[in-house]
Amino acid sequence: MGNPETVQSAQYSNLDSSVDDSSVENPSPIKVVRVSTNKSVKKSESSKLSHKVDPPAAAPENKKKDETYKNQAYWTLPENVRKAIDVAKQKSQHSDFYYRLQNLNDKIFVFRTIFYNRIPNFQKTFNEKKKKEQEIELRRQREIYEEDLKQIQIRIQKKKSKRESAGSQFSGLLGYRDKKNPTPNSPLQFHSKQ
């Protein structure tokens, strides 16, 4: 069959495609070896591989330069930690323009809120206008009410003054009312003598 190292390297050559070939100085030649088709051997190999989390297979030429940190230690980490590392790497790769753009977006948001705060609220202006109209109407009604009160007081005073003046006038004319006992200067007495 051959050397066991060459057999193992032939079996795992497809799985270890994430390793960059340019980093290896003297790559060993891969020998084509016939692999046995024994089912028990395949099951044992597949059971060994199922417990490991292997990196996704990608061709070395398509591999990006910024993903060089994704080594075997990276893939043994939990998924949420890997996501956090990805986000941190992405943030470290942002250019100055990205942060200027973020600052600009923040300023635009601030000025937009100021703009919307300074736009007149039509419901508020309507309520203020309605309130002013109601105050004017209330003042007008109060003036009318005060004028009515003044007129009523004037009428009451006129009635009182008429009673007082009428009482003084009727005091001299009591002889007209009292025919049985007329006063000596009463005109009834004069008429009765004639």
C-alpha positions as CSV (number, residue, x, y, z in Angstrom):
1,M,0.0,0.0,0.0
2,G,2.7,2.4,0.8
3,N,3.9,4.8,3.5
4,P,1.0,5.6,6.0
5,E,2.0,9.3,6.0
6,T,1.4,9.6,2.2
7,V,-1.9,7.8,2.5
8,Q,-3.1,10.2,5.2
9,S,-1.9,13.2,3.3
10,A,-3.8,12.0,0.2
11,Q,-7.0,11.5,2.2
12,Y,-6.9,14.9,3.9
13,S,-5.6,16.9,1.0
14,N,-9.1,18.0,0.0
15,L,-10.1,18.8,3.6
16,D,-7.1,21.0,4.3
17,S,-7.7,23.4,1.4
18,S,-8.0,26.4,3.6
19,V,-4.2,26.4,4.2
20,D,-2.5,28.9,1.9
21,D,0.0,27.1,-0.4
22,S,2.1,30.2,-0.7
23,S,3.0,30.0,3.0
24,V,4.6,26.5,2.6
25,E,8.1,26.7,1.3
26,N,8.6,23.1,0.1
27,P,5.3,21.4,-0.4
28,S,5.6,17.6,-0.5
29,P,4.4,15.9,-3.7
30,I,1.1,14.2,-3.4
31,K,1.2,10.6,-4.5
32,V,-1.9,9.0,-6.0
33,V,-2.7,6.1,-3.8
34,R,-5.6,3.6,-4.1
35,V,-7.9,3.9,-1.1
36,S,-9.6,0.7,0.2
37,T,-13.3,0.7,-0.1
38,N,-13.9,-1.1,3.2
39,K,-17.1,0.2,4.8
40,S,-15.8,-0.2,8.4
41,V,-12.8,2.1,7.6
42,K,-15.1,4.7,6.1
43,K,-17.4,4.7,9.1
44,S,-14.6,5.1,11.5
45,E,-13.1,8.0,9.6
46,S,-16.5,9.7,9.2
47,S,-17.2,9.3,12.9
48,K,-13.9,11.0,13.7
49,L,-14.6,13.9,11.4
50,S,-18.2,14.5,12.6
51,H,-17.0,15.7,16.0
52,K,-14.8,18.4,14.6
53,V,-16.0,21.8,13.2
54,D,-14.1,22.1,10.0
55,P,-13.7,25.5,8.2
56,P,-15.6,25.8,5.0
57,A,-13.7,24.5,2.0
58,A,-12.5,27.3,-0.3
59,A,-10.0,27.5,-3.0
60,P,-6.7,29.2,-1.9
61,E,-6.8,31.6,-4.9
62,N,-10.3,32.8,-3.9
63,K,-9.4,33.3,-0.3
64,K,-9.4,37.0,0.8
65,K,-6.5,38.5,2.5
66,D,-8.6,39.8,5.4
67,E,-9.7,36.3,6.4
68,T,-6.2,35.2,7.3
69,Y,-7.1,35.2,11.0
70,K,-9.6,32.4,10.4
71,N,-7.3,29.5,11.5
72,Q,-8.1,26.3,13.3
73,A,-8.2,28.1,16.7
74,Y,-10.8,30.5,15.3
75,W,-13.0,27.6,14.2
76,T,-12.9,25.9,17.6
77,L,-14.4,29.0,19.2
78,P,-18.2,29.2,19.8
79,E,-20.3,30.8,17.1
80,N,-21.1,34.0,19.0
81,V,-17.4,34.6,19.8
82,R,-16.6,34.1,16.1
83,K,-19.2,36.7,15.1
84,A,-17.8,39.1,17.6
85,I,-14.3,38.6,16.2
86,D,-15.6,39.2,12.7
87,V,-17.4,42.4,13.7
88,A,-14.2,43.7,15.4
89,K,-12.1,42.9,12.4
90,Q,-14.6,44.6,10.1
91,K,-14.6,47.7,12.3
92,S,-10.8,47.8,12.3
93,Q,-10.8,47.6,8.5
94,H,-13.1,50.6,8.1
95,S,-11.5,53.6,6.6
96,D,-11.6,57.1,7.9
97,F,-14.3,57.9,5.4
98,Y,-16.6,55.4,7.1
99,Y,-16.3,57.1,10.4
100,R,-16.8,60.6,8.8
101,L,-19.9,59.2,7.2
102,Q,-21.2,57.9,10.5
103,N,-20.5,61.3,12.1
104,L,-22.3,63.0,9.2
105,N,-25.3,60.7,9.6
106,D,-25.4,61.5,13.4
107,K,-25.3,65.2,12.6
108,I,-28.0,64.9,10.0
109,F,-30.2,63.1,12.5
110,V,-29.7,65.8,15.1
111,F,-30.5,68.6,12.6
112,R,-33.5,66.7,11.3
113,T,-34.9,66.5,14.8
114,I,-34.3,70.2,15.3
115,F,-36.0,70.9,12.0
116,Y,-39.0,68.8,12.9
117,N,-39.2,70.5,16.3
118,R,-39.2,73.9,14.7
119,I,-41.9,73.1,12.2
120,P,-45.2,74.6,13.5
121,N,-47.6,72.1,14.9
122,F,-50.8,72.8,13.1
123,Q,-53.0,71.4,15.9
124,K,-51.1,73.5,18.4
125,T,-51.6,76.7,16.4
126,F,-55.3,75.8,15.9
127,N,-55.7,75.4,19.6
128,E,-54.0,78.7,20.3
129,K,-56.1,80.5,17.8
130,K,-59.3,78.9,19.2
131,K,-58.2,79.9,22.7
132,K,-57.7,83.5,21.7
133,E,-61.1,83.6,20.0
134,Q,-62.7,82.2,23.2
135,E,-60.9,84.8,25.3
136,I,-62.2,87.6,23.0
137,E,-65.7,86.2,23.1
138,L,-65.5,85.9,26.9
139,R,-64.4,89.5,27.3
140,R,-67.3,90.6,25.0
141,Q,-69.8,88.6,27.0
142,R,-68.4,90.0,30.3
143,E,-68.7,93.6,28.9
144,I,-72.3,92.9,27.9
145,Y,-73.0,91.4,31.4
146,E,-71.5,94.4,33.2
147,E,-73.4,96.8,31.0
148,D,-76.6,94.9,31.8
149,L,-75.8,95.1,35.5
150,K,-75.2,98.8,35.3
151,Q,-78.6,99.3,33.5
152,I,-80.3,97.3,36.2
153,Q,-78.7,99.3,39.0
154,I,-79.7,102.5,37.2
155,R,-83.3,101.3,37.0
156,I,-83.3,100.3,40.7
157,Q,-81.9,103.7,41.6
158,K,-84.5,105.5,39.5
159,K,-87.3,103.5,41.2
160,K,-85.9,104.3,44.6
161,S,-85.6,108.0,43.7
162,K,-89.2,108.1,42.4
163,R,-90.5,106.5,45.6
164,E,-88.6,109.1,47.7
165,S,-89.7,112.0,45.5
166,A,-93.3,110.7,45.3
167,G,-93.4,110.2,49.0
168,S,-92.5,113.9,49.6
169,Q,-95.1,115.0,47.0
170,F,-97.9,112.8,48.5
171,S,-97.2,114.0,52.0
172,G,-98.6,117.5,51.0
173,L,-101.5,116.0,49.2
174,L,-102.7,113.8,52.0
175,G,-105.9,115.9,52.2
176,Y,-107.0,114.4,48.9
177,R,-106.8,111.0,50.3
178,D,-108.3,111.8,53.7
179,K,-111.7,113.4,52.8
180,K,-113.1,113.0,56.3
181,N,-110.4,115.0,58.1
182,P,-109.0,117.4,55.5
183,T,-106.2,119.7,56.5
184,P,-107.1,123.3,57.0
185,N,-105.2,124.5,54.0
186,S,-106.5,121.7,51.8
187,P,-108.2,122.7,48.5
188,L,-111.1,120.4,49.4
189,Q,-112.1,122.5,52.2
190,F,-112.1,125.5,50.0
191,H,-114.3,123.8,47.4
192,S,-116.7,122.6,50.0
193,K,-117.3,126.1,51.3
194,Q,-118.3,127.3,47.9
